[in-house]
Amino acid sequence: MHSQARIPNGIHNAIDYERLAPQAMDAGRHAYVAGGCGWDATLAANRAAFGRWSIVPRLLRDVRGGHTRLMLGGQQLAHPFLLAPVAHQRLAHPDAEIATARAAEATATCLVASTLSSVPLEAIAQAGGSAAPRWFQLYLQPERAHTLALLARAEGAGYQAIVLTLDASIQLPSRSALAAGFAMPADCTPANLAGFPPAPASALPPGASRIFQGAMRHAPTWDDLAWLLAATRLPVWVKGVLSPQDARQLQGAGVAGIVVSNHGGRSLDGAPASLAQLPAVRAAVGSSYPLLLDGGIRSGQDAFKALALGADAVLIGRLQMYALAAAGALGVAHMLTLLVEELHACMAQAGCAALADITPGALLPCPPAAAA
Ligand SMILES: Cc1cc2nc3c(=O)[nH]c(=O)nc-3n(C[C@H](O)[C@H](O)[C@H](O)COP(=O)(O)O)c2cc1C
């Protein structure tokens, strides 16, 4: 552990970790983390969507009993921020996900460990203690035996839910990462997949599509989802949902909850901002079905807007990498503490003493000219 880690000067808000990230990471790694895909249209849309709403201050309300506790999927959380699954964390810091797990414990934050973590899922679980639930993000493997092995390891290590990511069968590269000449370093390759030989490359027949018959050959289908639901005793969430129809069908299939997400703009460039889809997805699944959102959350105010528009909680993606790069576990814990405090301040000024008080009526659409 790097015992000399210090909070850098100039960090007053969680978003400052993003502002200072170019100083904490080399240019190629920063471009890989910060980038979206294609022309970064969806990446930009995620942020812009928050600028379309303002928060209405309310006066004279007594918020002295205020708190941010919630029940999510039957589990008690101290606050509505989760650490999103973010792969390859050794890109940001030598302690990688071990540092993130320590920060999660220090701040009682639910951590969602990526299938593609730089350290094994068991080591993350061991570093994370028991202050908050810990979930495992699953990418279905081409071989079902390999998926079953990951599930057994996650269950054995005490993970309490599976988050199945379904929006990343095809990921176009980030143009800025390509331009910066980024290549994944050898010490960042996914530790959890070390024992799995890569699927043998098979030549495509003449006229076949590199996408339909190539990249999508092993992409999950509704049958695979049904198989997974029967293969684990843990609740299964699905991440990467933007369509209200998909949301309703997933709910009907027995999925425990869904994450409205476009993979931080890294999957389909041209997909809508996740915040923009949230109200329609909430309407499709009803008021009590567990719903999370990620994509573009950089402040407590952003989280407030997502909660007002129908999310039960939000996940934090890139900010954890930036804070990790700046100051390891201390940085991630500090970033989360700032987010929680920003949410407290926002709730207090909007007259909300509990998350349930944050309703659509707390927001006003900004006039188009003022939209960011
Ligand atoms: C560097 C990087 C790696 C990611 N790795 C994964 C992953 O392994 N699994 C996954 O489901 N999502 C992954 N994501 C997407 C995040 O979980 C999340 O959806 C996204 O970062 C949220 O947007 P934000 O970065 O604006 O907060 C990754 C995102 C980034 C930036």
The ligand as an SDF file (V2000), in Angstrom:
LIG
                    3D

 31 33  0  0  0  0  0  0  0  0999 V2000
  -12.4640    2.2870  -17.7560 C   0  0  0  0  0  0  0  0  0  0  0  0
  -13.8480    1.7200  -17.6450 C   0  0  0  0  0  0  0  0  0  0  0  0
  -14.0200    0.3550  -17.4870 C   0  0  0  0  0  0  0  0  0  0  0  0
  -15.3120   -0.1890  -17.3590 C   0  0  0  0  0  0  0  0  0  0  0  0
  -15.4480   -1.5230  -17.1510 N   0  0  0  0  0  0  0  0  0  0  0  0
  -16.6840   -2.0530  -17.0020 C   0  0  0  0  0  0  0  0  0  0  0  0
  -16.8500   -3.4460  -16.7280 C   0  0  0  0  0  0  0  0  0  0  0  0
  -15.8940   -4.2050  -16.6170 O   0  0  0  0  0  0  0  0  0  0  0  0
  -18.1310   -3.9140  -16.5890 N   0  0  0  0  0  0  0  0  0  0  0  0
  -19.2220   -3.0950  -16.7000 C   0  0  0  0  0  0  0  0  0  0  0  0
  -20.3600   -3.5760  -16.5750 O   0  0  0  0  0  0  0  0  0  0  0  0
  -19.0820   -1.7730  -16.9330 N   0  0  0  0  0  0  0  0  0  0  0  0
  -17.8470   -1.2400  -17.0730 C   0  0  0  0  0  0  0  0  0  0  0  0
  -17.7210    0.1060  -17.2820 N   0  0  0  0  0  0  0  0  0  0  0  0
  -18.9240    0.9680  -17.2820 C   0  0  0  0  0  0  0  0  0  0  0  0
  -19.2440    1.4530  -15.8510 C   0  0  0  0  0  0  0  0  0  0  0  0
  -19.6890    0.3930  -15.0350 O   0  0  0  0  0  0  0  0  0  0  0  0
  -20.3440    2.5110  -15.8400 C   0  0  0  0  0  0  0  0  0  0  0  0
  -21.4630    2.0230  -16.5430 O   0  0  0  0  0  0  0  0  0  0  0  0
  -19.9210    3.8660  -16.4380 C   0  0  0  0  0  0  0  0  0  0  0  0
  -18.5640    4.1370  -16.2050 O   0  0  0  0  0  0  0  0  0  0  0  0
  -20.7910    4.9610  -15.8250 C   0  0  0  0  0  0  0  0  0  0  0  0
  -20.5060    6.2090  -16.3830 O   0  0  0  0  0  0  0  0  0  0  0  0
  -19.5400    7.2920  -15.6720 P   0  0  0  0  0  0  0  0  0  0  0  0
  -18.1320    6.8120  -15.9270 O   0  0  0  0  0  0  0  0  0  0  0  0
  -19.8690    8.5510  -16.3840 O   0  0  0  0  0  0  0  0  0  0  0  0
  -19.8580    7.3170  -14.1850 O   0  0  0  0  0  0  0  0  0  0  0  0
  -16.4360    0.6690  -17.4070 C   0  0  0  0  0  0  0  0  0  0  0  0
  -16.2550    2.0400  -17.5560 C   0  0  0  0  0  0  0  0  0  0  0  0
  -14.9830    2.5760  -17.6620 C   0  0  0  0  0  0  0  0  0  0  0  0
  -14.8130    4.0660  -17.7930 C   0  0  0  0  0  0  0  0  0  0  0  0
  1  2  1  0
  2  3  1  0
  2 30  2  0
  3  4  2  0
  4  5  1  0
  4 28  1  0
  5  6  2  0
  6  7  1  0
  6 13  1  0
  7  8  2  0
  7  9  1  0
  9 10  1  0
 10 11  2  0
 10 12  1  0
 12 13  2  0
 13 14  1  0
 14 15  1  0
 14 28  1  0
 15 16  1  0
 16 17  1  0
 16 18  1  0
 18 19  1  0
 18 20  1  0
 20 21  1  0
 20 22  1  0
 22 23  1  0
 23 24  1  0
 24 25  2  0
 24 26  1  0
 24 27  1  0
 28 29  2  0
 29 30  1  0
 30 31  1  0
M  END
$$$$
